[in-house]
Amino acid sequence: MGLRRSIVGVAASLVGLVRTRLELLALEAAEEKTRLLKVLGMAFAALLFLTLAVLVLTITIAVAVWPTEQRYLALGLLAAVYGVAGLVLLYLVRRALVVDPPPFSATLEALGRDAAMLERVRADDEDDEPPPDDPRDKEA
């Protein structure tokens, strides 16, 4: 009866632990979803307004220098500036994706702590067990 009660207690603890970790995972997933939608909305709006600003600036410069001999130089410089800006932005996006912590890092950290704790308990249990009886001792 005591063994059964112990097994049920361990199973209940394990189920409670898994339930807690899944709740943490669900909370992090909801936070990530909200953050992602917010960032995507702001990025889309920024892209729209920056595109309009670049278009108006390009037209303004092109109209201003069109009657001169430097019109092709002005358009080439604008293209170079836009290209450099695009490369810098790509670098910043890549850096943000690499440097930011991965999604669900708190869940992974908690699961790592749980695994380490269970490993310590298992090691302690192995240290506490008496060595198995040697069958040769019984023969004597």
C-alpha positions as a Markdown table, in Angstrom:
| # | Residue | x | y | z |
|---|---|---|---|---|
| 1 | Met | 0.0 | 0.0 | 0.0 |
| 2 | Gly | 2.9 | 2.4 | 0.8 |
| 3 | Leu | 4.5 | 1.7 | -2.6 |
| 4 | Arg | 1.3 | 2.5 | -4.4 |
| 5 | Arg | 0.9 | 5.7 | -2.5 |
| 6 | Ser | 4.5 | 6.7 | -3.2 |
| 7 | Ile | 4.0 | 6.0 | -7.0 |
| 8 | Val | 0.8 | 8.0 | -7.0 |
| 9 | Gly | 2.5 | 10.9 | -5.2 |
| 10 | Val | 5.4 | 10.9 | -7.6 |
| 11 | Ala | 3.0 | 10.8 | -10.6 |
| 12 | Ala | 0.9 | 13.6 | -9.2 |
| 13 | Ser | 4.0 | 15.7 | -8.7 |
| 14 | Leu | 5.2 | 15.0 | -12.2 |
| 15 | Val | 1.8 | 15.9 | -13.7 |
| 16 | Gly | 1.8 | 19.1 | -11.6 |
| 17 | Leu | 5.3 | 19.9 | -12.8 |
| 18 | Val | 4.4 | 19.3 | -16.5 |
| 19 | Arg | 1.2 | 21.4 | -16.1 |
| 20 | Thr | 3.2 | 24.3 | -14.6 |
| 21 | Arg | 5.7 | 24.2 | -17.4 |
| 22 | Leu | 3.0 | 24.0 | -20.1 |
| 23 | Glu | 1.2 | 27.0 | -18.5 |
| 24 | Leu | 4.5 | 28.9 | -18.7 |
| 25 | Leu | 4.9 | 27.9 | -22.3 |
| 26 | Ala | 1.4 | 29.1 | -23.1 |
| 27 | Leu | 2.0 | 32.5 | -21.5 |
| 28 | Glu | 5.2 | 32.9 | -23.4 |
| 29 | Ala | 3.6 | 32.0 | -26.6 |
| 30 | Ala | 0.8 | 34.6 | -26.1 |
| 31 | Glu | 3.4 | 37.2 | -25.2 |
| 32 | Glu | 5.5 | 36.4 | -28.3 |
| 33 | Lys | 2.3 | 36.5 | -30.5 |
| 34 | Thr | 1.4 | 39.9 | -29.2 |
| 35 | Arg | 4.9 | 41.2 | -29.5 |
| 36 | Leu | 5.2 | 39.9 | -33.1 |
| 37 | Leu | 1.9 | 41.4 | -34.2 |
| 38 | Lys | 2.9 | 44.8 | -32.7 |
| 39 | Val | 6.3 | 44.8 | -34.3 |
| 40 | Leu | 4.9 | 43.7 | -37.7 |
| 41 | Gly | 2.3 | 46.5 | -37.6 |
| 42 | Met | 4.8 | 49.1 | -36.7 |
| 43 | Ala | 7.3 | 47.8 | -39.3 |
| 44 | Phe | 4.6 | 47.9 | -42.0 |
| 45 | Ala | 3.6 | 51.5 | -41.1 |
| 46 | Ala | 7.2 | 52.6 | -41.0 |
| 47 | Leu | 7.9 | 50.9 | -44.4 |
| 48 | Leu | 4.9 | 52.6 | -45.9 |
| 49 | Phe | 5.8 | 56.1 | -44.7 |
| 50 | Leu | 9.5 | 55.7 | -45.5 |
| 51 | Thr | 8.7 | 54.6 | -49.0 |
| 52 | Leu | 6.5 | 57.6 | -49.5 |
| 53 | Ala | 9.2 | 59.9 | -48.2 |
| 54 | Val | 11.9 | 58.4 | -50.4 |
| 55 | Leu | 9.6 | 58.6 | -53.4 |
| 56 | Val | 8.8 | 62.3 | -52.8 |
| 57 | Leu | 12.5 | 63.1 | -52.1 |
| 58 | Thr | 13.6 | 61.3 | -55.3 |
| 59 | Ile | 11.1 | 63.1 | -57.4 |
| 60 | Thr | 12.0 | 66.5 | -55.8 |
| 61 | Ile | 15.7 | 66.0 | -56.5 |
| 62 | Ala | 15.1 | 64.7 | -60.0 |
| 63 | Val | 12.9 | 67.6 | -60.9 |
| 64 | Ala | 15.4 | 70.1 | -59.4 |
| 65 | Val | 18.5 | 68.8 | -61.3 |
| 66 | Trp | 16.8 | 67.7 | -64.5 |
| 67 | Pro | 17.6 | 70.8 | -66.6 |
| 68 | Thr | 21.3 | 70.5 | -65.6 |
| 69 | Glu | 24.0 | 68.2 | -66.8 |
| 70 | Gln | 24.3 | 66.5 | -63.4 |
| 71 | Arg | 20.9 | 64.8 | -63.6 |
| 72 | Tyr | 22.4 | 61.3 | -64.1 |
| 73 | Leu | 24.9 | 61.8 | -61.3 |
| 74 | Ala | 22.2 | 62.9 | -58.9 |
| 75 | Leu | 20.0 | 59.9 | -59.8 |
| 76 | Gly | 23.1 | 57.6 | -59.4 |
| 77 | Leu | 23.9 | 59.1 | -56.0 |
| 78 | Leu | 20.3 | 58.6 | -54.8 |
| 79 | Ala | 20.4 | 55.0 | -55.9 |
| 80 | Ala | 23.8 | 54.5 | -54.0 |
| 81 | Val | 22.4 | 56.1 | -50.9 |
| 82 | Tyr | 19.3 | 54.0 | -51.0 |
| 83 | Gly | 21.4 | 50.9 | -51.6 |
| 84 | Val | 23.6 | 51.6 | -48.6 |
| 85 | Ala | 20.6 | 52.4 | -46.4 |
| 86 | Gly | 19.0 | 49.1 | -47.4 |
| 87 | Leu | 22.2 | 47.1 | -46.6 |
| 88 | Val | 22.5 | 48.8 | -43.2 |
| 89 | Leu | 18.9 | 48.0 | -42.4 |
| 90 | Leu | 19.4 | 44.3 | -43.5 |
| 91 | Tyr | 22.5 | 44.2 | -41.2 |
| 92 | Leu | 20.5 | 45.6 | -38.3 |
| 93 | Val | 17.6 | 43.1 | -38.8 |
| 94 | Arg | 20.0 | 40.2 | -39.0 |
| 95 | Arg | 21.8 | 41.4 | -35.8 |
| 96 | Ala | 18.5 | 41.8 | -34.0 |
| 97 | Leu | 17.5 | 38.2 | -35.0 |
| 98 | Val | 20.8 | 36.8 | -33.8 |
| 99 | Val | 21.2 | 38.7 | -30.6 |
| 100 | Asp | 17.7 | 38.6 | -29.2 |
| 101 | Pro | 16.9 | 35.7 | -26.8 |
| 102 | Pro | 15.1 | 32.8 | -28.5 |
| 103 | Pro | 11.4 | 32.5 | -28.0 |
| 104 | Phe | 10.3 | 30.5 | -24.9 |
| 105 | Ser | 13.7 | 30.9 | -23.3 |
| 106 | Ala | 12.2 | 31.0 | -19.8 |
| 107 | Thr | 10.4 | 27.7 | -20.4 |
| 108 | Leu | 13.6 | 26.1 | -21.7 |
| 109 | Glu | 15.5 | 27.5 | -18.7 |
| 110 | Ala | 12.9 | 26.1 | -16.2 |
| 111 | Leu | 13.0 | 22.7 | -17.9 |
| 112 | Gly | 16.8 | 22.7 | -17.7 |
| 113 | Arg | 16.6 | 23.4 | -14.0 |
| 114 | Asp | 14.1 | 20.7 | -13.5 |
| 115 | Ala | 16.2 | 18.2 | -15.5 |
| 116 | Ala | 19.3 | 19.1 | -13.4 |
| 117 | Met | 17.4 | 18.8 | -10.2 |
| 118 | Leu | 16.0 | 15.3 | -11.2 |
| 119 | Glu | 19.6 | 14.3 | -12.2 |
| 120 | Arg | 20.9 | 15.3 | -8.7 |
| 121 | Val | 18.1 | 13.4 | -7.0 |
| 122 | Arg | 18.8 | 10.3 | -9.1 |
| 123 | Ala | 22.5 | 10.6 | -8.3 |
| 124 | Asp | 21.7 | 11.0 | -4.6 |
| 125 | Asp | 19.5 | 7.9 | -4.7 |
| 126 | Glu | 22.2 | 5.9 | -6.4 |
| 127 | Asp | 24.7 | 6.9 | -3.7 |
| 128 | Asp | 22.3 | 5.9 | -0.9 |
| 129 | Glu | 21.5 | 2.4 | -2.3 |
| 130 | Pro | 23.5 | -0.3 | -0.7 |
| 131 | Pro | 25.7 | -2.3 | -3.0 |
| 132 | Pro | 24.1 | -5.5 | -4.4 |
| 133 | Asp | 24.8 | -8.7 | -2.5 |
| 134 | Asp | 27.5 | -10.8 | -4.0 |
| 135 | Pro | 26.1 | -14.3 | -4.7 |
| 136 | Arg | 29.5 | -15.7 | -3.8 |
| 137 | Asp | 29.1 | -14.5 | -0.2 |
| 138 | Lys | 26.0 | -16.7 | 0.2 |
| 139 | Glu | 27.9 | -19.8 | -0.9 |
| 140 | Ala | 30.4 | -19.5 | 1.9 |
